[in-house]
Amino acid sequence: MKVIKLGGSLLDDASRREAALQKIVARWNAGEDLVLVHGGGKHIDAALAKLGIARRTHAGLRVTDDATLDVVVSVLGGTVNKMLVSELTQLGIRVAGISGCDGATLVAEKHADIDGVDLGHVGHVIGSNRALVNALLLSGTMPVISSVAIGKDGALFNVNADAAASAIAVAHGAEELLFLTDVEGLLDHDGVLVPHLDTTGVEAMLSSPAVSGGMKPKLQAALAALNAGVVQIKIAAPGTDNRQPTTGGTTLVAA
């Protein structure tokens, strides 16, 4: 089984999203068991703006109060998830859109305060139950999972989609975790693609100024997955044709 996390502008640009989904469908039709995980930050931002709710972040995380959580759950589990379900169905495969909270597919606990700031309903992913995903795959259905997690007491949490994909990959002993995004891969401080790294190299990159923005949580999630036994992780953009699922990219492996 392989886990694909769909992110970046691939979620926001209809033509690029269609191209990415076509690659995913081609792999599914070739017999690969795939699980698709997604976030949707820009869609959340747009919904908050329409409702007049201020967007607040701290240390790169969305501060999620009660009103913001309602928007996160509805946008990720509704608007974005069902958009992907519709488009994948139009491409001819059977899919089921779920949130990570369904079937405890993603289990989280409240994220610790950062610099004394309470992040609200932001979660730290601590595990993944395999039952629902396995049942869908066994029925010939591709799971499409939004990054909303559940706590042991039933509370809902907004969680990072990269961390969500990592936890699902670990739980299933995935052969590969693919971060399919709008960048060609991990770049060094000179802006040159890094084609291959082991865990030692990932740790070094995380402590360097070359890694910032959305790439940092992606690498942190990748490192956690590698340390937990996922064999290979790739960060890449969609390829130019269905025979080439990705182009270029950075491959990460255990040391």
Phi, psi and chi 1 to 4 in degrees:
 res  aa     phi    psi   chi1   chi2   chi3   chi4
   1 MET       -  146.4 -171.7  -92.9  -90.2      -
   2 LYS  -129.5  143.6  -60.8  177.9 -179.3  178.6
   3 VAL  -110.4  131.7  176.1      -      -      -
   4 ILE  -118.6  126.0  -60.9  175.3      -      -
   5 LYS  -104.0  122.4 -173.5  -93.4  179.4  169.7
   6 LEU   -98.8  124.1 -169.4   63.4      -      -
   7 GLY  -150.8 -168.1      -      -      -      -
   8 GLY    65.3 -156.0      -      -      -      -
   9 SER   -71.6   -5.8   65.7      -      -      -
  10 LEU   -60.5  -28.0  -63.3 -179.3      -      -
  11 LEU   -80.6  -21.0  -81.0  175.1      -      -
  12 ASP  -102.6  -23.1  -50.3  -46.7      -      -
  13 ASP  -103.7  114.7 -176.8  -47.9      -      -
  14 ALA   -59.2  -42.0      -      -      -      -
  15 SER   -70.3  -41.7   61.5      -      -      -
  16 ARG   -69.7  -35.6  -61.6 -171.1   70.2 -173.5
  17 ARG   -63.9  -43.7 -173.0  173.0   65.2 -111.4
  18 GLU   -60.9  -41.7 -179.1 -178.9    9.7      -
  19 ALA   -62.3  -41.9      -      -      -      -
  20 ALA   -65.4  -43.3      -      -      -      -
  21 LEU   -66.2  -32.9  -66.0 -179.2      -      -
  22 GLN   -62.5  -38.7  -74.0  176.6  -15.9      -
  23 LYS   -65.7  -39.8  -49.9  -59.2 -176.7  -63.4
  24 ILE   -65.6  -43.9  -68.0  168.8      -      -
  25 VAL   -63.3  -39.4  167.9      -      -      -
  26 ALA   -61.7  -40.1      -      -      -      -
  27 ARG   -68.4  -41.0  -66.1  179.6   66.6  170.4
  28 TRP   -61.3  -45.4  178.4  -95.9      -      -
  29 ASN   -68.3  -21.0  -73.4  -24.5      -      -
  30 ALA   -82.7   -0.4      -      -      -      -
  31 GLY   104.5    6.0      -      -      -      -
  32 GLU   -81.3  136.4  -64.5 -174.1   46.7      -
  33 ASP   -81.6  115.9  -84.0  -15.5      -      -
  34 LEU  -123.0  144.7  -57.6  176.3      -      -
  35 VAL  -123.7  127.1  174.8      -      -      -
  36 LEU  -104.6  128.5 -176.7   60.7      -      -
  37 VAL  -119.8  141.0 -179.8      -      -      -
  38 HIS  -144.1  158.5   69.2   86.6      -      -
  39 GLY  -109.6 -133.0      -      -      -      -
  40 GLY   154.9   46.6      -      -      -      -
  41 GLY   -57.5  -43.8      -      -      -      -
  42 LYS   -69.1  -33.7  -69.8 -174.7  178.4  179.1
  43 HIS   -65.1  -37.7  -72.8   81.1      -      -
  44 ILE   -65.2  -44.6  -65.7  169.8      -      -
  45 ASP   -57.4  -43.5  -70.4  -15.5      -      -
  46 ALA   -65.2  -40.4      -      -      -      -
  47 ALA   -67.2  -40.5      -      -      -      -
  48 LEU   -61.7  -42.7  -70.5  172.5      -      -
  49 ALA   -62.1  -41.6      -      -      -      -
  50 LYS   -62.2  -34.0  -75.3 -177.5  179.2  179.0
  51 LEU   -88.7   -3.7  -65.8  170.0      -      -
  52 GLY    73.2   26.3      -      -      -      -
  53 ILE   -98.2  127.4  -59.4  172.8      -      -
  54 ALA   -66.9  138.8      -      -      -      -
  55 ARG   -87.2  121.6  174.7 -176.3 -178.3  -87.6
  56 ARG  -124.0  134.4  -63.9  173.8   54.7 -145.2
  57 THR  -132.0  156.5   62.1      -      -      -
  58 HIS  -149.9  129.1 -178.4   74.7      -      -
  59 ALA    55.2   36.5      -      -      -      -
  60 GLY    80.7    3.1      -      -      -      -
  61 LEU  -112.9  146.8  -62.9  172.8      -      -
  62 ARG   -78.9  118.5 -176.0 -174.3  -58.8  -83.3
  63 VAL   -67.8  121.5  177.9      -      -      -
  64 THR  -117.9   91.9  -52.5      -      -      -
  65 ASP   -81.0 -175.8   57.8   14.4      -      -
  66 ASP   -57.9  -46.9  -68.9   -9.5      -      -
  67 ALA   -65.4  -40.2      -      -      -      -
  68 THR   -67.8  -37.6  -58.6      -      -      -
  69 LEU   -61.2  -41.4  179.9   65.7      -      -
  70 ASP   -57.6  -41.5  -73.7  -16.0      -      -
  71 VAL   -69.3  -43.8  173.5      -      -      -
  72 VAL   -57.2  -48.4  167.5      -      -      -
  73 VAL   -64.0  -43.2  171.6      -      -      -
  74 SER   -72.0  -37.6   63.6      -      -      -
  75 VAL   -74.9  -48.3  169.7      -      -      -
  76 LEU   -69.8  -50.3  -66.0 -173.5      -      -
  77 GLY   -77.9  -19.6      -      -      -      -
  78 GLY  -106.9  -84.3      -      -      -      -
  79 THR   -53.4  -57.2  -54.1      -      -      -
  80 VAL   -71.8  -45.1  178.4      -      -      -
  81 ASN   -60.8  -46.8 -171.4  -92.2      -      -
  82 LYS   -74.8  -24.9  -57.8  -40.4  172.8 -167.0
  83 MET   -61.9  -45.3  171.6 -174.4   74.0      -
  84 LEU   -67.8  -39.6  -67.0  172.5      -      -
  85 VAL   -59.4  -46.6  166.7      -      -      -
  86 SER   -61.6  -47.1  173.4      -      -      -
  87 GLU   -69.8  -38.1  -68.6  173.4   -7.4      -
  88 LEU   -67.7  -37.7  -74.2  164.2      -      -
  89 THR   -62.7  -41.5  -59.6      -      -      -
  90 GLN   -62.6  -25.3  -69.2  173.7   44.9      -
  91 LEU   -86.4    2.0  -68.5  172.5      -      -
  92 GLY   100.1   14.3      -      -      -      -
  93 ILE  -120.7  162.0   66.4  170.8      -      -
  94 ARG   -94.3  126.4 -174.7  166.1   62.1 -175.4
  95 VAL  -133.3  160.0  -61.4      -      -      -
  96 ALA  -133.2  122.6      -      -      -      -
  97 GLY   -91.3  122.7      -      -      -      -
  98 ILE  -131.9  163.2   63.7  171.9      -      -
  99 SER   -96.4  156.1  -69.6      -      -      -
 100 GLY   -61.1  -21.1      -      -      -      -
 101 CYS   -73.2  -20.8   57.9      -      -      -
 102 ASP   -71.1  129.1  -63.4  -34.4      -      -
 103 GLY    63.1   19.9      -      -      -      -
 104 ALA    53.0   37.2      -      -      -      -
 105 THR   -62.3  -32.5  -60.0      -      -      -
 106 LEU  -128.6  121.8  -70.9  169.8      -      -
 107 VAL  -111.6  132.8 -179.7      -      -      -
 108 ALA  -137.5  164.6      -      -      -      -
 109 GLU  -124.1  160.4   60.2 -173.2   11.4      -
 110 LYS   -59.9  133.1 -179.4  175.0  166.6   55.3
 111 HIS   -66.8  139.8 -160.5  -66.1      -      -
 112 ALA   -64.5  152.1      -      -      -      -
 113 ASP   -57.9  148.0  -66.8   -1.0      -      -
 114 ILE  -120.4  122.3  -61.3  179.0      -      -
 115 ASP    55.8   33.4  -54.6  -38.7      -      -
 116 GLY    79.8    5.4      -      -      -      -
 117 VAL   -97.3  124.7  174.8      -      -      -
 118 ASP   -79.5  120.4 -177.3   -8.2      -      -
 119 LEU   -83.2   -2.3  -60.3  172.6      -      -
 120 GLY    76.4 -132.3      -      -      -      -
 121 HIS   -87.8   44.3  -56.3  -73.7      -      -
 122 VAL   -95.1  132.4  173.4      -      -      -
 123 GLY  -111.2  156.3      -      -      -      -
 124 HIS  -109.3  117.0  167.8   68.3      -      -
 125 VAL   -67.2  128.4 -179.9      -      -      -
 126 ILE  -118.9   -4.4   58.6  173.3      -      -
 127 GLY   177.1  176.4      -      -      -      -
 128 SER  -149.5  129.5  172.4      -      -      -
 129 ASN   -87.8  131.7 -173.0  -59.0      -      -
 130 ARG   -86.5  -13.8  -61.1  177.5  -63.5  176.5
 131 ALA   -57.7  -51.0      -      -      -      -
 132 LEU   -67.2  -44.0 -178.0   52.7      -      -
 133 VAL   -61.7  -44.4  168.1      -      -      -
 134 ASN   -61.0  -41.4  -79.6  -17.8      -      -
 135 ALA   -63.1  -41.1      -      -      -      -
 136 LEU   -65.1  -46.0  -69.4  170.0      -      -
 137 LEU   -62.2  -40.9  -69.7  172.4      -      -
 138 LEU   -64.6  -25.7  -76.0  171.2      -      -
 139 SER   -88.5    3.7   72.8      -      -      -
 140 GLY    78.2   27.4      -      -      -      -
 141 THR  -118.5  130.7  -56.4      -      -      -
 142 MET   -81.4  123.2 -178.7 -167.2  -65.8      -
 143 PRO   -75.2  135.5  -13.3   29.3      -      -
 144 VAL  -120.9  112.9  179.9      -      -      -
 145 ILE  -118.1  125.8  -53.5  170.5      -      -
 146 SER   -87.9  155.6   68.6      -      -      -
 147 SER   -87.5   60.2   52.7      -      -      -
 148 VAL  -117.1  125.9  176.2      -      -      -
 149 ALA  -111.9  168.2      -      -      -      -
 150 ILE  -121.5  145.1 -162.3  160.4      -      -
 151 GLY   -90.3  168.2      -      -      -      -
 152 LYS   -64.5  -19.9  -66.9 -179.9  178.1  178.1
 153 ASP   -97.7    7.1   61.1   -7.1      -      -
 154 GLY    91.7   -0.5      -      -      -      -
 155 ALA   -69.7  145.9      -      -      -      -
 156 LEU   -93.2  144.8  -63.7  178.8      -      -
 157 PHE  -133.2  141.9  -70.5  107.0      -      -
 158 ASN   -84.2  119.4  174.7   21.2      -      -
 159 VAL  -125.3  155.7  -63.0      -      -      -
 160 ASN   -64.2  131.1  176.4  -90.6      -      -
 161 ALA   -68.2  -31.1      -      -      -      -
 162 ASP   -64.9  -44.4  -65.2  -36.5      -      -
 163 ALA   -64.6  -35.5      -      -      -      -
 164 ALA   -63.0  -47.5      -      -      -      -
 165 ALA   -62.5  -40.1      -      -      -      -
 166 SER   -61.6  -45.8  173.0      -      -      -
 167 ALA   -63.7  -39.8      -      -      -      -
 168 ILE   -67.4  -40.9  -68.7  169.0      -      -
 169 ALA   -62.0  -42.5      -      -      -      -
 170 VAL   -64.0  -46.4  168.8      -      -      -
 171 ALA   -59.9  -34.3      -      -      -      -
 172 HIS   -97.0    1.6  -71.1  -91.0      -      -
 173 GLY    57.9   44.2      -      -      -      -
 174 ALA   -59.6  144.7      -      -      -      -
 175 GLU   -69.9  -32.6  -58.7  167.1   37.9      -
 176 GLU  -151.3  144.9 -179.3 -176.0   52.3      -
 177 LEU  -118.8  118.8  169.5   57.6      -      -
 178 LEU  -112.8  120.1  170.3   60.9      -      -
 179 PHE   -92.7   99.6  -67.2  106.0      -      -
 180 LEU   -91.0  114.6 -161.4   58.9      -      -
 181 THR  -140.0 -170.3 -175.1      -      -      -
 182 ASP   -97.3    7.1   53.3   -0.4      -      -
 183 VAL  -116.1  156.1  -64.0      -      -      -
 184 GLU   -73.8  -13.4   59.6  178.1  -31.5      -
 185 GLY   150.8 -160.1      -      -      -      -
 186 LEU   -82.8  129.4  175.5   63.2      -      -
 187 LEU  -108.1  144.9  -52.6 -179.5      -      -
 188 ASP   -82.9 -173.2   65.2   16.4      -      -
 189 HIS   -67.5  -14.6   63.7  -80.7      -      -
 190 ASP   -96.3    3.6  -67.0  -40.7      -      -
 191 GLY    79.4   17.7      -      -      -      -
 192 VAL   -98.1  137.3  176.5      -      -      -
 193 LEU   -60.8  133.3  177.9   68.8      -      -
 194 VAL   -96.3  109.3  179.0      -      -      -
 195 PRO   -77.1  -24.8   26.1  -33.2      -      -
 196 HIS  -152.6  136.3 -172.8  -83.3      -      -
 197 LEU  -146.0  146.2  -87.2 -177.2      -      -
 198 ASP  -101.4 -178.4   61.4   14.4      -      -
 199 THR   -61.0  -35.3   48.3      -      -      -
 200 THR   -62.7  -41.6  -58.7      -      -      -
 201 GLY   -67.6  -36.4      -      -      -      -
 202 VAL   -63.1  -44.7  173.4      -      -      -
 203 GLU   -60.3  -40.2  -70.0  170.3  -10.7      -
 204 ALA   -65.7  -41.7      -      -      -      -
 205 MET   -64.9  -37.8  -72.2  -64.8  -72.3      -
 206 LEU   -64.2  -29.0  -80.9  169.0      -      -
 207 SER   -91.6    2.8   62.6      -      -      -
 208 SER  -102.5  159.3   77.3      -      -      -
 209 PRO   -73.4   -5.6   24.8  -33.0      -      -
 210 ALA   -68.8  -24.6      -      -      -      -
 211 VAL  -104.2  121.8  176.3      -      -      -
 212 SER  -152.3  179.1   60.7      -      -      -
 213 GLY    59.1 -141.2      -      -      -      -
 214 GLY   -70.9  -15.9      -      -      -      -
 215 MET   -71.5  -27.7 -173.0   57.6   71.0      -
 216 LYS   -65.1  -53.8 -169.3  160.8 -170.5  174.7
 217 PRO   -62.8  -28.2   18.3  -30.3      -      -
 218 LYS   -65.2  -46.1 -159.9  176.5  -55.2  -62.0
 219 LEU   -67.8  -36.7  -83.6 -173.0      -      -
 220 GLN   -62.9  -42.1  -70.4  168.8  -24.7      -
 221 ALA   -66.0  -39.3      -      -      -      -
 222 ALA   -64.2  -42.6      -      -      -      -
 223 LEU   -62.9  -42.8 -177.0   61.2      -      -
 224 ALA   -60.7  -41.3      -      -      -      -
 225 ALA   -67.4  -42.6      -      -      -      -
 226 LEU   -61.7  -44.7  -71.8  172.3      -      -
 227 ASN   -66.0  -22.0  -73.2  -25.1      -      -
 228 ALA   -96.5    4.6      -      -      -      -
 229 GLY   110.3   -1.9      -      -      -      -
 230 VAL   -65.7  129.7  174.9      -      -      -
 231 VAL   -70.6  -45.3  176.2      -      -      -
 232 GLN  -143.7  141.1  176.1  176.4  -74.1      -
 233 ILE  -129.1  139.2  -62.8  171.9      -      -
 234 LYS  -130.7  138.7 -167.9  163.0 -173.0  178.0
 235 ILE  -115.2  116.4  -57.8  169.2      -      -
 236 ALA  -159.7  167.4      -      -      -      -
 237 ALA   -97.9  158.9      -      -      -      -
 238 PRO   -59.0  147.2  -21.9   32.9      -      -
 239 GLY   -73.4  177.8      -      -      -      -
 240 THR   -85.5  -16.3   55.1      -      -      -
 241 ASP  -149.3  170.5   60.0   56.1      -      -
 242 ASN   -68.4  -17.6  -71.6  -18.0      -      -
 243 ARG   -80.1  -13.3  -66.6  166.9  -62.9  175.7
 244 GLN  -124.6   89.3 -176.5 -174.2   20.5      -
 245 PRO   -58.5  -34.7  -23.1   33.9      -      -
 246 THR  -134.5  162.3   61.2      -      -      -
 247 THR  -121.1  134.0 -179.4      -      -      -
 248 GLY    59.7 -126.6      -      -      -      -
 249 GLY    93.6  169.5      -      -      -      -
 250 THR  -115.5  127.3  -58.7      -      -      -
 251 THR  -103.4  130.4  -61.6      -      -      -
 252 LEU  -114.8  133.6  -49.6  174.2      -      -
 253 VAL  -136.6  163.0  -63.3      -      -      -
 254 ALA   -68.1  151.6      -      -      -      -
 255 ALA   -65.8      -      -      -      -      -
